[in-house]
Amino acid sequence: MHKVYITFIALLFAFTGRAQELNARVTVMANQVGTSVNRSTFTTLQNALINFLNNRKWTPDVFAPNERIQCNFILTVEPSGETNVYNASLTIQAGRPVYNSSYICPLINYKDDNIKFKYVEFQQLDFNDKRVTGPDELASNLTAVFAYYAYMILGFDYASFSLHGGDANFQKALNVVNSAPDGRGISGWKAFDGLRNRYWLVENMTNSRYTIMHDIYYGYYRRAFDKLVDEEKEARSAMMDVLRQMQTYNTDNPNTMIAQFFFQGKSDELINIFKKAPQPEKAAAAEILSKIDITNSSKYKEQLK
């Protein structure tokens, strides 16, 4: 019996050790490509991307199956005029569970519109951290983009559980940016490609000038949301601290990508948190939120009055 018990524990540990970090769903939308390309190409691509994200070990850490990060990728493909080469947008969504709750709090809700890649059906999706760009830059760009967002998801997830916990993964994402393909038509990896792209997102999370953003992420998820069920009043107080920190950040660093990125998908949950607050606290939250999340300013003013 003792030997059987030890064997069971060993098998359980082995199974847990093999569990990867991501539980990713991938959807490839290719309606605009037309009939010039066999539809099976995109089904094969979708399955290959699912395997790429879910079967690769992205960190040295051990994840139990129920700890895998829930995420969703929607790749919308358009023809580029070149054989087997496509323009695309990628929507990335990821969330993490709130302590003592069934609620999944969004970590990322972002759309990247600047993707160009090459794919031939059954093409191997290779990625190497030490050699991000392979022989074909357009083919390498596909795996570089997905690897980058895998590391960013991991970075934000880790940062939500411990202060500066995501630093190692943000550094890996930065390595992808610094080693990314640089062929014709490829964009989104350079500072001069725009003010909102892959370069600026990871730059903002690795630049020591913006280190307060790590406090903000940790405060939002760990100090506020994870206490919301058991200590609602204290959780709201912690969230007010987060809003004040973000207000300070915005004043000191106007128009950075991470400030806008942070609020995507969060307006409804912020409103729900402060709806139950005493009127003075509710009014204070509405005033700050309407200034730091301009896109939803009228929504805060209307629903938190």
ZALUMDO-638183 format. One record per residue: y, x, z of N, C-alpha, C, O, CB in turn. Coordinates in pm, whole numbers, plus 50000, padded with zeros to 5 digits. Atoms other than C-alpha are relative to their C-alpha. Glycine has a CB too. Layout:
<rs>
YXZYXZYXZYXZYXZ
...
</rs>
This chain:
<rs>
498795008450000500005000050000501255008750000502215005849929500014990550122
498854991149992502375028350090500295006449864501445007749823499775010850106
499844993750132501735045149752500564990149899501394993549815498675005649951
499505010450090502305012349571501484997850023502254996449928499234986850019
498595002249965505625007749756500865011349943501925008949886500184999150154
499254988550051506755043049665500114999349849501175002149792499335013250041
499985001250147505785037349302500994989549956501734991549859498604996649946
499065010650035507745004849295501455004750011502275002149923499784987850090
498654994949979510845021849438500375009949890501495009949840500135006650139
499754990150104510515050249188500294993249867501214997249795498815009649985
499785007250124510245025948899501344992850001502044992549900498884990149975
498725006949988513215005949027501155009749981502125006649911500124993150135
498954989950013515315037549056500105004849856501205006749804499735011950093
499994995450140514275048748708500664989749911501424993149820498575002849952
499395010650082515235015048563501514999750021502274998649925499404986450035
498575000349969518595015348742500715012049939501825010849889500234999650151
499394987850053519245051148634500244999349851501135006049798499135011850032
499845001050145518815041248272501094990049962501574989949849498674996049935
499025010550032521275012448295501325006349959501875014750030500214990750121
498754994350051524355020248090501194992850063501024983550142500054998949845
498795004949932527945012648185500544987049941501144979050013501075010549995
499375011350067528914986147930499004989149964497864991949927500715004649875
500725011450054527634951547853500934993749898501654984149927499564989650114
499015003450102529514947447528499444990049899498304991249853500475012649927
500275009150111529494918647283500905004149885502095006649904500234985050040
499234996050118530604927546932499834989349893498724985049863499545013949946
500015009450111531544903346656500755006349884501895010649899500634986350039
499344994950121532314915246303500334988149911499444981049865499105010449924
499525011050085534414890246106500395005949865501315014049856501224992550066
499764993950132534324898045733500204989549891499874991749775498835009149962
499815010950097535254865045566500945003749887500824998449776500524987850070
498994996650101538144881145379499525010649901500205013649804501255004850068
500514989650091535994907745214499524994049869499555000649765498865007750066
500485006350122534584882844964498545002849975497815006750067500825004749881
501434998950033531264884744782499665013249933498525015249891499594988649909
500284987250067531584919744638499115009050085498505018450033501315007249969
500834992249909529794933744945498944990750059499244979450098500855006750113
501105007749944526404921445065500314996450144500695005050223498685007849990
499645004549865526914900445380499155006950107499595008250222499834984950011
500874993449903524014918245548500615013050051500275017750159498635002649940
499344987549960526184949645558500724998250134500685007050220501005004649892
499195002249880528374934245828499154995750120499524998250235501074989649972
500945003049892525464920446028499395013050052499245015050173498884990449952
500544987049961523974955346026501045008050079500715014350179499545007949877
498914993049931527344969946128500184994350141500355001950237501314998749921
499835006449868527664944846413498925004650096499225008350210499974984649986
501114995849915524224953546551500105014950034499785019050146498674997149933
499864985649976524904990846512501075002850105500915011750189500345007349870
498934998249903528144987846710499584995450140499955001650240501254992349956
500535004549871526414968046986499145010950062499275014050180499194986949984
500864989249950523814995547016500815012450037500525019050137498955003749895
499154988549974526485022547000500684999050136500715008750212501045001549890
499275002049874528435007847292499084998650120499355004050227500894987749989
500835003649885525584995547510498895010050031498435010650145499394986649976
501124990949977522935022447467500425014450024499595022850058499074999549883
499514986649975525115053147500500385001550148500894992150209501225003249910
499584996949863525655069447842501385006249994501535017549947498985009650073
498614995750013529445072547869500475008450118501435016150105500894988049985
499604992649880529655087148222498755005650066497645001650031500804990850099
501174995149925527395106748458499594990750113498604993450182500305013750056
500255008949887527445077748703498844990349971498544987149856501264992150034
501115009450011524545054148770500534985850022501174983050123498885003350102
499595014049990525215017048708498754991350014497804992849936500834995749875
501045010249995522914989348823500244990149887501384988649843499974992750139
499815009350111522294963348550501104989750026501864986349935498714992849971
498995010149969524504937948731501415005850017502384998450033499614992550126
498704993549987527324963648758500635003349865501775008049859499875012750082
499474996450132527764968248385501274992149970501394980450006498944997449890
498685005850024531284961048265499924990249882499494993849773501055011149971
500015010350104531614928748068501185002349906502335002649950500054985850062
498924997950096533584934547749499654993749865498494990949835500295015049982
500135007350126534124918747410500845007049893502015010249916500434985150016
499304993750112535064934447075499894991049878498804986849841499415014249970
500005007950123536094914546768500645008449890501845011049893500774986350018
499534991750111536394935446451500194991149878499214986049823498995011749970
499685008350117538144916446170500265009149882501215017049883501224990850027
500034990450110537534934045840500634994049874500424982349842498565004349971
499395003850127539534932545517499725010949897499515022449934501544997750015
500214989750103539024950145182501195009449992502325005450020499754993549862
498914990250012541054981745123500285003849854501265010749825499665012550079
499874995950139540604985244748499145012049966499025015649850501445003149969
500884988750019538255014844797498574995850034498354987850124500445012150086
501405003549977534465012644781499555004250139499725015750179499115006649894
500544997749865532895009645129501065003850103500725008350212498965010849994
498924996849907536295014845293500734987050034501024978849946500995010649938
499445012749955537894987245501501215002350090501295012150164498944991950075
498935001049900541114979145682499544989850104498824980450071501394995749934
500505009149896540564961746014500954999350117501795008050138498635004550048
499385001249868541984949046339498874998650101497794993750069501004987750007
501015000649895540104951546665500614993850125501584999050180499425014150030
499615006249873540524928146962499045004950108497825004050094499994984449990
500794994649889539354943547290500304991950125501464990450164500295015150023
499855007649876538764922647600498995005250101497835007450068499794984749976
500914995549894537294934347929500494994450133501694992150151499925015650006
499635005249869537234921448285499125005650108498105012050081499924984850001
500814995649886535934929148630499964988850104500934981350117500565013150063
500145011049904534644905648903500925001950120501225013150160498564998950047
499205000049879536784896549200499074998350119498154990150115501084988749998
500864999949881535224902649542499874986050060500864978950076500565009750104
500315013049938533544871949697500394988249911500764977649961500714998750135
499575010550093534284851549385499205001149871498655011649839501545001149972
500634999850133532804841849048501045002849892500715003349773499284986649973
498924997950096536184848548885499975014049940499785023950012501364997550068
499914987250070536414876148624501475002449966502074994949890499115000249870
498594996850017539854892148631500175009049878499505019349869500585006950129
499874991950122541024905648292500565014050028501525015650103500904993049901
499534986149996541434943448263500755003549872501805009949875498825009750021
499424997050131542184945647892499964987349916498954980349913499245011749929
499955010750099543284919447641500985004649893502175001549899500444986150065
499134992550091544614938747345499464999549858498254999149836500155014650046
500384999950141544624938346965500595012349933501805014649936500484987249929
499634987950074544714970546762499934996749852498864993849799499065012250036
499925004150141545874963646406499935011749902500025009549781501264992549976
499874988350089545764999246268498695007649988498585019050033501105009350050
501304993650014542155006946182499585000349854499654990249783498944992650085
500564998350134540745020445858498735008250015498735018550083501025006949901
501274992949984537135031345827499114998349877499334989549794499274995050125
501005000650107534265037545590498664996650062498285002250165499925013549921
501325003549951530885021545638499114996049882499474987549800500074988650104
501055003550095527775020445420498834994550082498505000150187499565012449911
501065006349921524924997945535498945010250042498485018349962499354988849921
500984991349934522505016045771500555014150028499805023050068498765001149915
499374987249965524975044645813499845002650150500054993650231501515000049960
500164996449859524285063046140501375000650068502305006850015499255013650014
498744999449926527045057946398499925011450101499465009650214500304986450072
500054988149916527375092846542501325002350070502394999850014499625012349918
498804996049928529815103846808499675011450093498675011150165500614988150078
500174988449913530185137046987501345003150063502325005549992499445012449921
498734997349931532855142847252500585013549961501805015349960499794999550150
499544986450032533025179347148500375001649853501005011449814498945010150037
499674999650143533325171546777500214985849951499344980049885498885007349918
499715014150029534985137746733500014997249851499504986949806501344996150061
499895001850145535675142346361498845006849930498655018949941501345005549949
501124994750077532615146446140500425003349858501615003949827498844990249999
499714996150140532345155845771500834989749924501664993349840498725002349926
499265010850067533685121945657500974993950101500554987050194499034989149940
499025004349900536925114145840500094984850013500264979750124501365005549965
499925014549992536995077245750498784994150071498914984150142500154994149860
501195004649928533415072645873500125003550148499734995550234498725006349940
499824995849860534235092146191501034991450072500954989750193500435014650007
498955007849935537275070346253499444987550067499964983250170501064996049897
500605012149941535075039946323499465003050139499774995950235498874994649909
500574996849868533155056546607501055005650095500975003550216498855010049985
498934994749915536265074446733500774988550067501074989150186500975008849918
499265011549946538075041046777499194993050109499714989850216500354990149888
500835007149901535165024446958499745008650123499705003450235498674995749937
500194991149884534525054947178501275000550084501215000450207499625014249953
498724999849929538235056247267500134987850089500484989050207501175000649900
499835012249920538265020047382498904998750106499144992750211499994987649909
501024999749895534965024547569500515008150119500375003850233498675006049946
499474991749891536585052547770501204993450068501364994650190500405013849947
498865006949939539765032147823499544988550089500094986450197500964994849891
500565010749917537745002547951499475005850131499745000650239498884992449925
500544993449880535915025648190501135005150089501065003950211499075011649961
498864994849923539205041648294500684989150081500934990850201501005006549908
499325010949930540875008748382499094993550104499564989450211500484989549900
500925005649902537754995548555499935008950124500075004050236498594998449939
500064990849887537425026548774501325000250077501335000650200499655014249951
498684999849935541185026548842500244987650084501044987850177501105001349895
499825012549925540914990748968499225000150132499474991850220499554988249915
500814999449878538385000749236500415011450093500205010550214498555001549963
499554988949915539815033849359501225006649939501345007449816498865010450020
498744994150046543185050949336499715012549917499065021849964500925003450120
500234989250096543155074349035498525001549964498095011949914500525013350057
501434999550030539475065748995499695001149852498615005749815499344987950054
500264999750144539825062948617500415012749930500265013849808500694988749937
499414988150062541335097348559499055007249905499455011149795500465009650107
500964992650084538165113848420499784992949866499674999449763498675001650073
500215007550124537675085948166501264999649913501174999849791499554985850031
498764999250078541335085648064500105013749932500585014649819501234997650091
499984986750061541005123148002499055000749881499355007349782499625010750104
500935000350113537995116747780500614992449882500444996349766498674993450042
499315007550106540005090847586501085008649937501295008249816500604987050056
498974991050051542815116247555499395010549909499995014349808500775006750116
500694990450084540335141147414499694994049862499805000849760498705004750067
500255006750128539385115647147501284999649917501265002449797499464985650023
498715000450070543065111447059500355013749944500765014849828501114995350095
499624986550043543635148947039499105005649891499505014649817499995009350118
500964994950098540555154246821499704989849891498774991549813498705003950069
500295011450088540765122046617500115003749852500815013249816500944988550032
499894997950145540295120346239501444998649953502224991150011499124990049924
498614999650047543455126546041500064998949849500895005349785500695012950046
500065001350145542585116045688501014990149945501804984350019498634995949958
499085009050070544475095345434499814985750046498704980450045499805001049848
500035014049959545355060645562499614997850145499694986550194499064992549913
500375001449859544185067545917501265000650086502095009650068498995011050042
498815000249915546785058546180499644995050140498514990650165501104991049938
500195004849864547205049546546499705010850101499635008250221498924990150002
500364988949911546345083746686501175009250032501045018150117498895008149939
498894990749986549755100346667501224993250062501404981150049500375006049863
498785005449939553015096146857500914993649897501564983549925500755011050074
499085005150102554885090446531499424988349921500054983549827500385011149904
500585011750067552515062446421500584986850050500234976249998498494999950018
499395012149944554575037546626500155001250150499745011250210499174987749965
499764999949856555545028646981498864993450079498804994650201501304993050032
501115007049936552405008147054498725003649927498364997049829500244984550000
501254996150065549185025646961499085007350098499385008150217500295008949878
500984993349914546155044847094500605012250069500315014850186498795004249918
499384988149941548195076247151500814996250124500625002150230500905007249896
499085003249892550825059647369499304993550120499724995550234501104990949948
500685006649889548385038947574499385010350094499575009750216498914990449948
500634990049913546405068747699501035010250050500875015750158498875007249926
498944991049954549535090447717500654994650126500925002150220501065002149890
499375006149884551065065947961499125000750125499645001250236500354985549970
500904999649885547965067148182499615014250041498915016050142498764992149968
500304986049964547705105248184501265008150025501185019850064499175006649890
498724993249979551395114248207500384999050149500504988050203501134993849910
499704999949856552255124748566501314992850032501524988650145500075014450051
498735007149979555685109048520499754985250031500564978950099500905001349876
500295014249984554035074648519498884997550100498184987450092499634994049866
501135001049907551605080148806500024987350084498994983150135499995012050091
499925012549923552875048748982499144989049937498744979650005501464995450010
500845010150065550895028848723498604999850060497954989350061499925002649850
501324999749936547715040148897500054992350133499104985350168499555014750024
499825007949877549055025849225500074985149967499544976850041501295004450074
499855014050040549914993749042498644993949965498324982850008500954998949879
501335005250035546424989548894499124998450124498464988250140499315009449898
500805000749878544744997149226500504988750090499714981150146500035013650075
499435010449915547124974449414499714986049948499394977050025501495001950011
500215013250061546724945449170498584995050023498384983650065500295000649849
501405004549993542934944549173499395001550139498824992050193499185007949900
500734997349875541714960649495500724994650122500094988750210499795015050016
499255004049881544504953249742500414985349995500604979050100501235008750015
499575014050012545464919049607498834990849962498404982850044501124998849896
501015009750046542784901349402498725000350083498164989750112499675002749856
501254999349925539784914149598500124994350141499114992150207499535014250008
499815005949867541304900049917500434985349993500654978950096501055007950078
499425013350018542434866949772499164989050064499724979450117500174997149853
500875010549945539414846749886500044999850153500144989250213498555002049951
500104999249853539274859050247501335001150072501474996750186499145011650037
498714997649936542884868550317501144996749902501845005649854500115014850049
499095004350106545094848350084501445004450026502125009249935499944984949986
498624996349968548384854650263500235015049981501235019149923500354995850144
499884985550012547794892250282499895004349853500555013749809498925007150084
500184996850142546674892649919501294997349921501675005149835498844991849940
498735003150069549894875649803501065010350036501865014249951500494985950037
499054989749958551904900550005499765013049924500705019749882499905002450151
500344987950076550044929149837500424998549853500865008149791498495002950009
499595002450139550714913149497501515001149984501995006049882499514986249952
498554998450004554434911249576500385014849997501325018849929500664992950120
499764985650003554314948549646499765005649860500515014149812499095007250103
500314995750137552714953549304501144996349906501555004449823498674993749951
498915004450089555444933249134501265008450022501965011749926500324985050023
498834991649972558164953349307499805014149943500745020149891500265000850152
500294986950058556454985649202500184999849849500745009149790498585004450035
499855001150145556314973448843501474998649961501895003849857499204988149947
498565001350026559994963848859500665013850006501505017149922500674990350101
499484986349989560814999148976499585008449880500375015849823499535006650131
500514992450116558615013748703500784996449874501205005349799498504997249979
499285004450120560314992948433501435005049998501945008849892500004984849990
498614995149992563775002948554500065014949969500965019549897500594997450140
500014985450019562875039848557499465004149863499825014749811499185006550108
500674996350126560795039148235499984988049905498934982049883498545005050027
499955011950085561985011748000499215001649870499155012449811501454996649967
500625000850131559955001547696498775008949982498505013449871500995003449896
501264992750017556715020347768498904990149964498964978350000499635008050128
501075008850045553545006447616499214994150115498864982350112499075007549908
500875004449893551605004047941500574988150077499814980050129499735011450095
499395011349928554104979748097499684986949930499324977149995501525001950010
500335012150077553574954447819498494997650001498044986250016500515001349855
501455000750003549854961847802499454994050131498524986050130499405013949976
500465004349869549424955548175500014984950015499084979250073500875006250108
499845014449976550624919348162499224991349903499174979149922501444996549993
500715008350097548544907947865498814993050066497914999550119499545008549881
501085008049944546284879747981500124997350149499204991850209498725006849975
499885001449855547664879448336500954988950046500994985950166500465012950057
498975009549956550404852848337499444988150075499984984250179500784995149880
500565012049934548204823048429499485003350139499704995750233498864994049915
500534996849869546454840848714501105003650099500965000850219499015011449990
498864997249912549774853248854500674987150046501064985750162501025009149929
499435013049964551144817948845499124993050102499624987250199500184991249873
500935006549907548034804849020500065006250139499914999150239498585000749946
499914993349871548404830749296501224995250078501134992450197500065015349982
498755003049930552014822049375500334985150007501284981350076501125007349934
499775014549993551834784349321499884994850142500604985650182499034992749909
500255004649864550544780449676500895006850103500835003650222498555002450036
499174992349908553094804049827501154991650054501554982049989500555012549931
498785006649951555994792450048501125001749898501135011349822500435005950138
498985000350103559074784449841500785013249986500985017849874500974988850029
499254987450016561034816549919499185010949930499705018349847500455005050137
500884989950062558054838349822499754996549853499745005249767498655001050076
500215004650137557404817349512501225003149912501085007849799499714985049998
498764997450074561034820349403500195014949975500635018949867501214994450077
499874985550016561034857949462499065005249892499435013749812499715007250133
500984995950101557884861849252500464995949861500365003749766498634993850031
499535005050129559324840448971501155008449946501225011349827500434985450012
498844992150042562534860748965499565013749946500045018249842500975001950119
500454986950045560724894148938499174998949872499375006449777499175006950111
500885001450116558084882148693500774996749872500435001649765498974989350026
499235003750119560644866848458500755011949942501145011749826500994988950034
499314988050047562294901148434499055010749947499395018049854500845005750111
500894989150039559264923648402498944995849897498315004249833499315005550122
500915005150103557104901248180500794990449913500634978249922498744993050062
499035007850079559714889547930499314989549914499834978449899500835009249912
500715009350089557164873147697499724986750067499764976250002498705006349953
500355012249926556244847947967501084995750098500824988250192498695002050074
498905002749908559644845748135500224985150026500304980950142501285006149947
499745014449983560224808548072498824993150069499014983450142500264993549863
501215005649938556654800948180500055001850153499724992650228498725006749941
499904997549856557214817148521501094991250062500894985450169500295014950028
498895007949948560554799648569499644985350012500054978650106501235001649913
500355014250003559094765848483498924996750102499014986650172499544996049861
501175003449918555814767648678500085005250144499255001650228498765005449934
499864995149863557024786148987501324995850063501885003050146499885015050003
498735004549944560114765849065499784991650126500744986950187500794992049897
</rs>
